[in-house]
Amino acid sequence: MKKIVTLSLLAVAAIALQAKVYTFADLAAIENSGVTLVDGAYVVSVDATLSEAVTLDDGGLTVSKTQITINEGNSLQLVGGEVIKFAGSAQLVVMGEALLNPETGAIVTAAEGSEGTAKGFWVKGETANAVVENIDFKYVGFTFSNGTEAGHLEMRNCTMDQFNGKNSQQAISFNARGDGNIIDHCTFTGAKVSAIGNGSNTPVGIVVSNCTFMNNSTDKRNRPVINLSVGNYDVIIENNLVKGLAENTLAGGIAVSNLLGSDIGDAKIYVRNNVIQDNRYGITLTGKGHVFIEDNAIINNHWDSNPMTGGSGINITDSKGYANAFIKGNLVTGSYWGISIIGAETTVVNVGKIDDPEAEDYNPGLNVLRDNGVDGALYDLYNNSPITVYAQGNVWGVSKQTRDEIATVIYDKNDDETLGEVIFWSGDEPVTGDVNRDGIVNGSDVTKLYNILLDNEEEPTE
């Protein structure tokens, strides 16, 4: 038995020795690898004339008419200062670990004439793992498919500019389940499709933080800038700027969904401290999920040409009654529908519940809603569902915070008896005074943004 163990250990060691870490210089040194050094840049190209895939370097990589693949168990490393150009419809697949994290930075782009066709990176396989830092991507994208839930993508301090939509439907795309993914301090500009997303059947756990999203989804189709399907993993979207193209009437801001009814267990979704402006809508949850929407500034998200299909600052849509939404401390202004709810009888939406500070569902409210409406009517909250919604402790878009005036900006069973009631009033005496700095509920960071709006009234960008 001892000899068998010894032989097994030697076999493992031999396999480990065979694993290779490729750099682009290594790839360029392999004849017919598809990587060449041209004028100081490494050009990645595929040979469309190949009739069948060719394996090179003792099985280390495979070249086909569609992609160059670094085979299972091997790694790719990017060196600082390198320029990588993808030509034609080239895609580089790493069936292992991608260490694309040079301290001094690197550039990954399309070759001249391939701006609309080049694809970029796809990291996948049983040993897939990716660390991506300090890289400027242009035109090309990054797809990640971890083979086991232990693998994940960490991307920091990168830029993604003018993604052409050829690698996937998102500049950063996840098409396998997994947790522990991080995208931090990155900038996404001018993507033809979504900036970050995944498939309906591949929920991921992810933190998207401290990022800037400017003028993405330029193909003017129904593609949210951040478009995540959720399941039994926590999702955190925080401290980001998500600014859309005002003239793009189909691109939403932040969308989280569970269209296939995936199990969520104890997983939570946190959307907090973001500025979301000039999109078709601001934030939406569709389907099963437990979401916390807190302290966001949601401004002028009304650019859907049809108010019946978009234009909400915050929207909760849940036909099965499995969603639970906690909404606190947000500024919602310039939407068709400030907060809109489409739910079933067991859907829970809490926009403020202040009667019992010791209760598990206590919510101080602290939302500021103003200038939300369509066709001359004001709608700070539209309860298009049979459920009772608590919405106490908020400041509404009326000049006097009285029961009667607040009721004019809320649509519920008082307007349509088939709908549920919105309970927005908590005291016996009306709140007097104008909605100004003194009228804002203390305790929410978003009040600072509201004060700025009062000082600098601006028309929406046309």
N, C-alpha and C positions, 0 to 999 in steps of 0.2 A: 504493500500500500504506500510505503514511504517513497518508493521509486516513482510511482504514478504521480504523486503530488509534485515531486521534483521535476518530472518531465512536463507537467502542466504549467508550472511556474516558468520553465524555460520557454515553453511555447508562447505564453503570454508576453514574456520579455521580447521574444523574436518579433511578435506582431507589433509591439510598441516601437521597436527599432525601425520597422518598415514604414510607419506613419511619417508623412512629410509635411513640412511647413513651407508652402510655396510663397515666394514674393513675385511681383510682376517681372522682376529681372530674371528670376528662375524660369518663369513661363516663356519669356521671350527667347531664352536660350534653348528651348526645346523646339526642334524643327517641326513645322506644320501644326504648332499648338494653337494657332489663331491669335496669338499675341505677338506684336512686333514693336520695335522701338523706332519711332519716326519723329525726327526733329525734336528730340528730347521728351516726347510723350509716348506712353505705352498705348498702342491702339489695339482694341479688342474687336475682332471681326470673325464672322462665320463664313464658311464656304458653302454656298447654296448648291454647288455642283456635286457634293458628296452624295453617293447613292446609299451609303450605310455608315453607321457610326464607327469611328476609328479610336482604339485605345492606345495611349502613348505612355512613355515613361514607366514601363513595368506595371501598368495598371493604375498609375497615379492620376491620370486624367483621360477624359474621353471627349473627342471632338465630333460634332455632327453638323448638319446643315442649319440647325436652329440655335445651338448653344455650345458653349465650352463648359465642361463639367469637371470639377475637382472631386474625385471620387471619395466614397465613404471613409471616414476616419482621418482624412488629411485636412489641412488647414490652409487658409489664405491670410497673408499679412500684408498690410499696406505700409510703405515707408514714407516718412515725412518728406514733403516737398514734391512728391510725385504727381504727375498729371496723367490721368487715365481717360482715354477717349473710346467710346463705343461707336463702332461704325455699322452702317446698314441696320439690320434688325438684331444685332448681337445681344446675347444674354450670357452672363457668367454665373454658373450655378456652383455653389459650394455645398457639398454633401458632408458637412462637418462644421468646424469652427471658423468664423471669420473675425479676425482681429484687425479691424479697419480703424485704428485709433492712434495715428501718429501724433506725437506731441506738437510738432511744428506744422501740422495741417497738410492737406492735400486737396486736389481738385479732381472731381469725377464728372465728366460731361459727355456730350455727343461730338463725334467728328463732324467736320464741316460737310453739310449736305445730308446729315443723318439726324438732324434735330427732331424730326417728326417720326422717326422709325426706331431709333435705338432704344433698348429696353433697360439694361442695368443689371443689378444683382438679385439673385434668388438664393437664399440660404435655407437649406432643408435637410432632412434625413434624421436618422436615429441619434446622431451625435451633434445635431445642429445647435449652435450657440453663436451669438453675434454681439460684439462690442464695437460700436461705431461712434467715433468722436472726431471733432475738429476737421470735418470734411465739408467742402462746398460742392453740393450736387447741382447739376443743371441739366434739364431735359429728361434725365434718366431717373428711375426709381429704385425702391428697395422692397423686396417681398421676403417675408420670413415664415417658415413652416417648420416648427420644432417637431422632431420625431417623437420625443417624450416630453412630459410636462415639466421635466427638469430644465429643459432648454428655454432660453428667453433672449429677447432683444433689449439691449441697452444702447440708446442713442442720445448723445449729449453734444451741445455746442456745434450743431451742424446747420447748414442752410439747404433748403430744397427749393429751387427756382425753376419755374416754367416746366414742371413735369408734363410730359407729352401724353400720358395715359396709356402707353403701350405695354409697360411691364404688368400693370394691373389697373383696377379702377380706383386706386388710391396711391398717392405718392409713397406712403409707407403702408404696406398691406400685410395683414396677418391672415393666413389661410389654414391654420391648424390651431386646435385648442392649446391653451397654456397660460401660465400665471407668471408674475414677476417681471413683466415688460415695463420699460421706462423710456419715456421720451421727454427730455428736459432741456430747457434753454436752446430750443431750435427755432428756426424761422422758415415759414412756408409762404412762398409768394407765387402767384400766377399759375398755380397748378390747373391743368385742363379739367381734371376731375377732383375728387375729394383729396384732402391732404392726408388724413389718417382714417383707416377703416379695416373691416374684416367681414367675413362671410356670415350669413344668418346661422349656419350650422357649426361655426367655429368660434364660440365665445372666448374672450381672452380677459385676463386680469391685467390691468395696465394703469400706470400713472402718467398723465400728460400734464406737465407743469412748466410754468414760466416760459411759454412759447408765444410766438407772434404769428398770426395767420392773416395775411393780407391779400385780398382780391383773388381768391381761389375759386375753383369750379367754373372756369372761364368758358367751358363749352355750353353753358346756359341750359343745363339739364338738371333734373331733380336729384341733386347730389349735395347732401350736407357737407360742410367743411370738415367736421369731425363726425364720423358715422360709424358707431360702435354697436355691435350686437353683444348682448350680455348674457351671463349664465351664472354658474356657481363660483364666481371670482369677484373680488372687490374691484371697482373701477373708480379712479379719482381723476377728475379734470379740474385743475385749479390754477389760479394766477396767470391766466392766458388772456391775450387780446385776440378776438375773433372778429375781424372787420371784413365785410363782404363788399361786393360790387353792387351798388344800389340799382343799377339798370338790369342786373341779373335777377329775373323774377322767379327763378326756380331753385336757387341754391340756399339751403337753410344754414343755420349756425351750428349748434351742437345737437346731435340726435343720438339717443341711446334707445335700443329696441330689443325686444325679445319676441320676434315674429313666430318662432317655432315652439314657444312655450317651454323653453329649456328650464330645467330645475335650477332654482336660485339658492336653495339652502338658506344660509345666514348671510349671504353676500349683500353688500351695500354698494350703492352708486352715489358718489359725492360730486356735485357740480358746484363749485364755490369760488368766490373772489375772482370771477372772470369779467371782462368787459366784452360785450357782444353787441355789435352795431352794424346796421345797414345790410341785414340779410333778409331772406324770405320770411323766416321766423327766428326766434332766439334760441330757446331750449325746448326740446320735446322728449317725452318718454312715451314709447308705444309698447304695450303689452306688459308682461309680468316683470316686476322689479320693485325694489325698495330704494327710493331715490331721495336724496337730501339736496335741495336746491337753495343755496344760502349765499347771501351777500354778493350777488352779481349785479352789475350795471347793464341793463338790457335796453338798448336805445335804438329807436327808429328801425325796428325789424318788421317792416310792413310792405315789403316790395313785391309780394305776390300780386299779380295782376287780377286775380280773382279772390276776393276776401273770403269766399266759402271754402277755399282750399289752403289757406295759409294766413300769415300775418299775425300770429300770436306771439306775445313776448315769452310766455311759458305755456306749453300745452301738455296735458296728460290725456292720452287716449288708451283706453283699456276696456275692450269689449267683453272680456271674460271675468273681470272683477278680481284680478290678482295683483293689481298695482297698489303701492302705498307710497304716497308722496308727502314730504315735509318741506314746506316752502317758507323761508324766513329771511328777512333783512334785505330783500332785493329792491332795486330801483327798476321799475318797468314803465317806460314812457315811449310814446310815438308808435305804438302797435295798433292794429285794427282791434284786436282782442287782447287786453292786458294779460289776464290769465284765463285760459279756456280749458274746460274739462269735458271729456266725452268718456263716460264710464258706465260700468254695470253696478248692480245694487251693492256689491261687496267691495267695490273700489274705495280706497281711503285717500282723501286729499285734505291735508291740514295746512291752512294758510294763516293760522293764528288761533290758539285756544288758550285763553288766559284766565279762565275762571278759577282753576285750581293749580297753583304753582307746584304742588307736590305730585300732581298726576303724571303718569308715564308719557302721556301725549301732550303735556304742556308745551306750548309754543308761543313765545311773546309776540309773534307777528312781525312787526317792525318793517314791513314792506311799504314802499312808497310808490303809489300808482298815480299817474297823471297823463292827460292828453292821449288817452287810448280810445279809439273809436273809428267808426266808418259811416259814411253817408250822413254826417251830421249828428249821429247818435253816439253817446259815450258808453264804452264797455270796459271798465276796469277789471271786472270778473264776469265771465259768462259760464254759468253752470248748465251745460247742455247734457245733463245726466239725471238719473233718479236719486242720487245720493244727497245726503245732507252734508254741506261743507261748512266747516268753521273757518272764519276769516276775521278774527278779532285782533285788535291791537295794531291796526295798520292806518296809514294816512292815505286818503282817497282823493281823486282828482276833482274835488268840489271846493268852492270857496269857503263854505262853513261845514265843519265836521259834525253835522247833525244827523240824526237817524233818517230823516226824510230826504235830505240831500244826498247822503251816501247811497240810499236805495236807488237813486236815479242812474248810478253808474254800475249797478249790479243787475244781471239778468238771471232770474231763478223762477221758482214756483209762483211768485207774485206776478210774473209776466206770462207764464205758461204753466197751468196747473199740473201738467204731466211731468214737470221737472222737480228736482229736489230744492230744498231751501238753503240759502246761504245765511248763516248766523254770523253777522258782523258786529252786532251791538253787544256791549257787555255792561254798560252803566245805565243808571236811571236818568242821569242828567246829561243833556247834550254838551258836547265839546264846543266851545265858542272860540272865535278868532279865525283869522285867515290862515291858509296853508302857507306858512313861511318857515323861516329858521326856527322860530319859537314853537311852531306847530308840529314839528317833526318829532317822532318818538325817539327819545335818547337811547343810545346803546347800539346802534347799527353803523358800521363803517360806511355803508352806502350813503348815509346822509351827507357826507362830504361831497360826493358826486352830485347829489341833489342841489346842494348849495351852489356849486359851480354852475349848474344849469340855470338857476335863478339869476345869477349874475351875468351869464353869457347865453342868452336865448339865441339859438341858431336854427335856421331852417334846415330841414333834411337835405342831404346832398342829392342833387338830381343826377 
